[in-house]
């Protein structure tokens, strides 16, 4: 199998006035060696032998990664372990490779 690294941008608009932690769910489309989520210059990279239809859930508030319902903290790349926050207003979450994301968060106000 040949894997080509391509990025996708997912847009999220936070209407509150304070930063908030996202909870992101992604379903893997193909066999891949890692996935990456980034926002601004912060990167979270997860190394795992992903298979098609694996479900990845990342709780940025608790700084935890779940793959197929199991806690998998050893998969987090220590050089790219930024559990980022969403800022008020427009945010771009980029993924490598391309994938659909479900992004949940709680609006917060100062």
KENUZA-337087 format. One line per 4 residues: number of its first residue (from 1); their letters; for each residue y, z, x of N, C-alpha, C. Coordinates in nm, 3 decimals, always signed. Layout:
BEGIN
NUM = a = Y/Z/X/Y/Z/X/Y/Z/X  ...
//
This chain:
BEGIN
1 = xxxx = -0.118/+0.000/+0.084/+0.000/+0.000/+0.000/+0.124/+0.000/+0.089  +0.223/-0.074/+0.049/+0.350/-0.077/+0.121/+0.455/-0.010/+0.034  +0.531/+0.080/+0.093/+0.632/+0.154/+0.018/+0.769/+0.114/+0.068  +0.854/+0.070/-0.023/+0.990/+0.033/+0.011/+1.083/+0.140/-0.044
5 = xxxx = +1.166/+0.194/+0.043/+1.256/+0.301/+0.004/+1.379/+0.242/-0.064  +1.396/+0.272/-0.194/+1.512/+0.227/-0.269/+1.570/+0.347/-0.342  +1.701/+0.350/-0.352/+1.768/+0.461/-0.418/+1.812/+0.421/-0.559  +1.825/+0.520/-0.642/+1.876/+0.502/-0.778/+1.978/+0.611/-0.803
9 = xxxx = +2.083/+0.579/-0.876/+2.185/+0.677/-0.908/+2.175/+0.716/-1.055  +2.173/+0.845/-1.081/+2.172/+0.900/-1.217/+2.303/+0.974/-1.237  +2.373/+0.943/-1.345/+2.504/+1.002/-1.370/+2.494/+1.120/-1.464  +2.562/+1.229/-1.427/+2.566/+1.351/-1.509/+2.711/+1.396/-1.517
13 = xxxx = +2.759/+1.421/-1.638/+2.896/+1.471/-1.656/+2.889/+1.614/-1.709  +2.941/+1.706/-1.631/+2.944/+1.848/-1.667/+3.079/+1.876/-1.731  +3.077/+1.926/-1.854/+3.202/+1.949/-1.928/+3.261/+2.087/-1.905  +3.184/+2.179/-1.850/+3.236/+2.313/-1.822/+3.335/+2.311/-1.707
17 = xxxx = +3.390/+2.427/-1.673/+3.489/+2.436/-1.565/+3.434/+2.503/-1.439  +3.307/+2.541/-1.441/+3.245/+2.606/-1.324/+3.118/+2.529/-1.286  +3.083/+2.539/-1.158/+2.961/+2.471/-1.114/+2.840/+2.533/-1.181  +2.732/+2.454/-1.191/+2.612/+2.499/-1.259/+2.489/+2.441/-1.189
21 = xxxx = +2.380/+2.514/-1.195/+2.256/+2.471/-1.130/+2.174/+2.385/-1.226  +2.129/+2.267/-1.182/+2.046/+2.184/-1.268/+1.900/+2.226/-1.264  +1.826/+2.184/-1.365/+1.681/+2.192/-1.369/+1.636/+2.048/-1.389  +1.571/+1.991/-1.288/+1.540/+1.848/-1.290/+1.390/+1.827/-1.302
25 = xxxx = +1.353/+1.736/-1.393/+1.214/+1.696/-1.410/+1.204/+1.547/-1.380  +1.105/+1.508/-1.300/+1.081/+1.368/-1.267/+0.932/+1.339/-1.279  +0.901/+1.220/-1.330/+0.762/+1.173/-1.335/+0.750/+1.062/-1.232  +0.655/+1.077/-1.140/+0.637/+0.982/-1.032/+0.570/+0.856/-1.085
29 = xxxx = +0.623/+0.738/-1.048/+0.572/+0.611/-1.098/+0.461/+0.551/-1.012  +0.464/+0.576/-0.882/+0.368/+0.517/-0.789/+0.328/+0.619/-0.683  +0.227/+0.585/-0.605/+0.190/+0.670/-0.493/+0.299/+0.662/-0.388  +0.353/+0.777/-0.349/+0.461/+0.782/-0.250/+0.440/+0.904/-0.159
33 = xxxx = +0.493/+0.899/-0.035/+0.475/+1.012/+0.057/+0.578/+1.123/+0.041  +0.693/+1.092/-0.018/+0.794/+1.195/-0.042/+0.892/+1.147/-0.149  +0.969/+1.242/-0.202/+1.078/+1.208/-0.293/+1.201/+1.283/-0.246  +1.316/+1.230/-0.281/+1.442/+1.291/-0.238/+1.542/+1.289/-0.352
37 = xxxx = +1.609/+1.401/-0.370/+1.719/+1.415/-0.465/+1.844/+1.450/-0.385  +1.955/+1.385/-0.416/+2.079/+1.419/-0.345/+2.197/+1.413/-0.440  +2.296/+1.494/-0.408/+2.422/+1.498/-0.482/+2.530/+1.527/-0.379  +2.631/+1.439/-0.376/+2.731/+1.442/-0.269/+2.659/+1.429/-0.134
41 = xxxx = +2.680/+1.519/-0.042/+2.614/+1.510/+0.088/+2.500/+1.613/+0.101  +2.454/+1.666/-0.010/+2.345/+1.763/-0.010/+2.215/+1.694/-0.049  +2.109/+1.721/+0.026/+1.982/+1.652/+0.008/+1.868/+1.752/-0.007  +1.781/+1.726/-0.104/+1.657/+1.800/-0.119/+1.543/+1.699/-0.107
45 = xxxx = +1.460/+1.715/-0.004/+1.348/+1.624/+0.018/+1.218/+1.701/+0.002  +1.123/+1.641/-0.070/+0.995/+1.702/-0.098/+0.884/+1.611/-0.045  +0.803/+1.661/+0.050/+0.692/+1.586/+0.107/+0.563/+1.626/+0.037  +0.492/+1.526/-0.015/+0.368/+1.550/-0.088/+0.300/+1.416/-0.104
49 = xxxx = +0.169/+1.413/-0.111/+0.098/+1.288/-0.138/+0.100/+1.264/-0.289  +0.216/+1.216/-0.337/+0.234/+1.196/-0.479/+0.144/+1.085/-0.531  +0.091/+1.106/-0.649/+0.012/+1.006/-0.722/+0.090/+0.966/-0.847  +0.052/+0.854/-0.903/+0.116/+0.808/-1.026/+0.101/+0.915/-1.134
53 = xxxx = +0.210/+0.940/-1.207/+0.219/+1.036/-1.318/+0.224/+1.182/-1.275  +0.238/+1.212/-1.146/+0.264/+1.350/-1.105/+0.399/+1.392/-1.164  +0.408/+1.517/-1.207/+0.532/+1.569/-1.265/+0.592/+1.669/-1.168  +0.717/+1.644/-1.130/+0.788/+1.731/-1.037/+0.900/+1.800/-1.114
57 = xxxx = +0.905/+1.932/-1.105/+1.012/+2.010/-1.168/+1.080/+2.091/-1.059  +1.212/+2.081/-1.055/+1.289/+2.154/-0.954/+1.389/+2.244/-1.025  +1.375/+2.373/-1.003/+1.467/+2.472/-1.059/+1.567/+2.506/-0.949  +1.685/+2.447/-0.956/+1.786/+2.466/-0.851/+1.846/+2.605/-0.855
61 = xxxx = +1.844/+2.671/-0.970/+1.897/+2.807/-0.980/+1.805/+2.905/-0.906  +1.675/+2.893/-0.927/+1.578/+2.983/-0.863/+1.527/+2.928/-0.731  +1.569/+2.805/-0.696/+1.531/+2.740/-0.570/+1.379/+2.728/-0.558  +1.319/+2.671/-0.663/+1.174/+2.656/-0.668/+1.136/+2.512/-0.704
65 = xxxx = +1.023/+2.466/-0.647/+0.970/+2.333/-0.672/+0.830/+2.347/-0.730  +0.805/+2.279/-0.842/+0.674/+2.279/-0.906/+0.624/+2.135/-0.912  +0.499/+2.115/-0.875/+0.436/+1.984/-0.886/+0.312/+2.002/-0.973  +0.310/+1.931/-1.084/+0.201/+1.941/-1.182/+0.177/+2.086/-1.225
69 = xxxx = +0.288/+2.161/-1.243/+0.280/+2.297/-1.293/+0.252/+2.404/-1.190  +0.232/+2.366/-1.064/+0.202/+2.464/-0.959/+0.320/+2.477/-0.863  +0.352/+2.599/-0.827/+0.458/+2.624/-0.731/+0.418/+2.563/-0.597  +0.506/+2.481/-0.538/+0.474/+2.408/-0.415/+0.590/+2.418/-0.316
73 = xxxx = +0.622/+2.536/-0.271/+0.736/+2.554/-0.180/+0.712/+2.500/-0.040  +0.587/+2.487/+0.002/+0.558/+2.434/+0.135/+0.589/+2.285/+0.145  +0.613/+2.220/+0.032/+0.643/+2.077/+0.032/+0.790/+2.049/+0.062  +0.874/+2.150/+0.060/+1.018/+2.131/+0.083/+1.045/+2.109/+0.231
77 = xxxx = +1.113/+2.000/+0.263/+1.150/+1.967/+0.401/+1.259/+2.065/+0.445  +1.233/+2.141/+0.551/+1.328/+2.244/+0.593/+1.460/+2.187/+0.645  +1.461/+2.063/+0.690/+1.586/+2.001/+0.735/+1.671/+1.951/+0.618  +1.605/+1.925/+0.507/+1.674/+1.876/+0.386/+1.635/+1.963/+0.268
81 = xxxx = +1.682/+2.087/+0.270/+1.644/+2.185/+0.169/+1.767/+2.236/+0.094  +1.855/+2.143/+0.055/+1.976/+2.180/-0.017/+1.949/+2.184/-0.167  +1.943/+2.301/-0.223/+1.931/+2.316/-0.368/+2.074/+2.314/-0.421  +2.123/+2.195/-0.452/+2.264/+2.173/-0.483/+2.302/+2.219/-0.623
85 = xxxx = +2.431/+2.231/-0.643/+2.490/+2.266/-0.772/+2.563/+2.144/-0.828  +2.571/+2.135/-0.959/+2.652/+2.031/-1.022/+2.794/+2.084/-1.035  +2.891/+2.000/-1.004/+3.031/+2.037/-1.012/+3.087/+1.999/-1.149  +3.194/+2.064/-1.194/+3.257/+2.022/-1.320/+3.298/+1.876/-1.308
89 = xxxx = +3.279/+1.801/-1.416/+3.315/+1.660/-1.416/+3.196/+1.572/-1.381  +3.226/+1.460/-1.319/+3.127/+1.356/-1.291/+3.044/+1.389/-1.166  +2.913/+1.376/-1.178/+2.820/+1.398/-1.066/+2.724/+1.280/-1.059  +2.690/+1.239/-0.938/+2.589/+1.137/-0.917/+2.471/+1.200/-0.846
93 = xxxx = +2.354/+1.195/-0.910/+2.232/+1.242/-0.847/+2.155/+1.118/-0.806  +2.132/+1.104/-0.677/+2.060/+0.988/-0.625/+1.916/+1.028/-0.597  +1.825/+0.935/-0.625/+1.684/+0.958/-0.599/+1.629/+0.852/-0.505  +1.536/+0.893/-0.422/+1.458/+0.801/-0.340/+1.314/+0.841/-0.361
97 = xxxx = +1.228/+0.753/-0.408/+1.255/+0.618/-0.457/+1.320/+0.625/-0.595  +1.337/+0.509/-0.656/+1.395/+0.506/-0.790/+1.301/+0.577/-0.887  +1.358/+0.656/-0.976/+1.279/+0.726/-1.078/+1.371/+0.776/-1.188  +1.314/+0.792/-1.304/+1.387/+0.848/-1.417/+1.389/+0.999/-1.403
101 = xxxx = +1.503/+1.058/-1.430/+1.517/+1.203/-1.424/+1.556/+1.259/-1.560  +1.508/+1.378/-1.587/+1.559/+1.456/-1.699/+1.634/+1.572/-1.634  +1.764/+1.581/-1.660/+1.848/+1.682/-1.598/+1.896/+1.778/-1.706  +1.862/+1.905/-1.690/+1.907/+2.008/-1.783/+1.998/+2.104/-1.707
105 = xxxx = +2.098/+2.156/-1.776/+2.188/+2.254/-1.715/+2.262/+2.328/-1.826  +2.321/+2.439/-1.789/+2.399/+2.519/-1.883/+2.546/+2.502/-1.849  +2.626/+2.466/-1.948/+2.771/+2.455/-1.927/+2.825/+2.595/-1.893  +2.912/+2.602/-1.794/+2.971/+2.729/-1.754/+3.122/+2.713/-1.746
109 = xx = +3.191/+2.821/-1.779/+3.338/+2.821/-1.775/+3.389/+2.940/-1.694  +3.499/+2.918/-1.627/+3.565/+3.028/-1.554/+3.657/+3.103/-1.645
//
